[in-house]
Amino acid sequence: MTDPQQGHETGSASDAGKIEIRLENLAKRFPGVSEPAVDDLTMEIPKGEIVILVGPSGCGKTTTMKMINRIIEPTSGRIVLDGEDVTKVNPDQLRRRIGYVIQQIGLFPHQTIADNIATVPRLLGWSKERTSERVDELLEMVSMDPGRYRKRYPKELSGGQRQRVGVARAMSADPDVMLMDEPFGAIDPITRDRLQNEFLRLQEQIKKTIIFVTHDIDEAIKMGDRIAILREQSHIAQFDTPERILVNPADDFVADFIGRGASLKRLSLSRVRDVELHDWPTTQEGASPEEIRRLLDGSDKSAVLVLDEQRRPLRWVNAEHLSRSGNGRGLDDVGLPAEAVVQPNATLSDTLNEMITARYSTAIVVDSSNAYQGIVDIDTINETVRSMRRAERGRLRGDDAADTDFDDEDD
Amino acid sequence: MSTTPTDQAKATLGGYGAPSKDRSRRSRSLGRYLFMPVLLALVLLLTYLSVSRRDLDSVEAKRLDFDFILARTREHLELTALSTLLVLVIAIPVGILLTRSFARPVTPVAIALFNIGQAVPTIGLLLIFAIAWNIGFLPTVIALAAYTTLPVLRNTMVGLTQVDDSVIESARGMGMTKLAVLTRIELPLAVPVIMAGLRTALTINVGTATLGAFIGAGGLGSLIVSGFSSNHPYITIVGGILVAVLALLVDYLAGIAEDFLRPKGL
């Protein structure tokens, strides 16, 4: 798998449209409660996609998810997994085929990280060597050094690291399906954002079928290939791609749930790699002040971006810095650190966020080895939003005469 | 499907969230380990010096004979060990059963029943057993066990119920059977609390085994009883010191066992 992008495309081509999970008339009544928690839910979950169940508290989204691995036994209805009716099979056997991540993670505190991850392989009777190799592979997959972390105990890890181990543990036996119940819910916002991005990047390679429960619509839009917005008793208000839900909410409930600022939310749907990068004058570390001055003169920009030998962004240098460097100080000490660096898979929303606080209102785009690629500026984002809106309007006009009023059109 | 980690991920994410260093809070300092045995040895030495320098009369000489004391100590330890073992095989399985979901309706009744055992004073239990059944070793063991089952039972139940629900849910969610969750997750995690209960039981038993002497079960209590009955307070005092030293020693050893049996990572 040298080129994950290619793997992704061939994967999705062969799996296109294949249904991994089908829920048929699924219902759950808890004893002593008159209203059913889940009432007659039917939905199809396509292979290799992240399907988000999102809705207000108590709408039955978690109950729905837990019925798929039968942590909660459905009262009626059927669960069909990869063509096989699993409503009545041995639940322990079934669960070994389905990855499971919960918000509190639930790592076993008395077991090492390696033992935690090896839980399902051991249940499946894998050999020691195979299990051990798999543990190392998974730890690396979630960016944790096996040599350093294998022998540690959960209490010795940070919250973000525990969450990674939780994800690694759920993937240990390489299940086709993963259930994730607010997996990033208990993590601080900065770490959550990183873990989300990292998980999306991982998903591009592993292409699991994932049911992901959250109450956070922004997380749903960011993570989901499809979103099912649920109202009480798990009635589906709308089940569609994030784009279509944002552009064309099915009813007031969905519109309310999405909330204000749909335009801003749409920025979470585009990524830096989807937009055209702009050029910025750059120079190598160690360039002479004269060289930089020449670059500045020949450009309409007010600063030059200095790169190191691996073309990684180092500093911004402008004319003022140059004049100060004259008094015996080397060029290496002047300038401002190159902040607001994003990678191609960053969402435009994240990029905008970086950009707002950054100098020159730009975000520097680097590739996976952190080498400079170009910059994204505020005009790029503006243009992207406009073109998205144009495309959507065109599509809507083509589809039907929906009388959706674009209340966010002029903001 | 295998995947290779990207260097990018390492570069951007490898460094944050430095884990806390392993603080070995549980290992005591050497000083703390040595304090109790040294103290007890000192007390024994002083007692020995006192006894050996004293002009013993015939009754005292018979009771404070080294072999006699050793035999009584052995009896005492047997009473303690057997009663604690009995507690262990009753209280832990019952505690496990009572925490299973199917037992929820009977749990309060069962606890009330075991409460009776602890509410009746041991000396009363001993006398009831002696009158209704027999005197000697076995009734004493059973009376002691009846008295100390409750703390172990209660600790077993507390230890099992305090295991984090999310840990159990994730274990079940990965396809561990109920039995596997019990033996591999719940019980190991409950060990510290169960051990604390057992230590309490052991300490109570080693102390109350003294009362066994009243119904002919032997033990170090015989020294105390015979000192009283023959009006030799010196024998009673030596007996009392020996019982106290033994109780502290057993508690100390149980404390060490607790440290070693506690699962790593907690």
Interface residues (C-beta under 8 A of the other chain):
Chain A: M1 N69 I71 D92 Q93 L94 R95 R96 R97 Y100 I102 Q103 Q104 I105 G106 L107 F108 P109 H110 Q111 T112 T119 V120 L123 E137 E140 M141 S143 D145 R152 Y153 P154 K155 E156 L157 S158 G159 G160 Q161 G166 R169 A170 D174 L179 T191 R194 E198 R201 L202 Q205 I206 K207 Q343 S368 S369 N370
Chain B: M1 S2 T3 T4 P5 T6 D7 Q8 A9 K10 A11 T12 L13 G14 Y16 G17 A18 P19 S20 K21 D22 D164 S166 V167 I168 E169 S170 A171 R172 G173 M174 G175 M176 T177 A180 I185 P188 L189 P263 K264 G265 L266
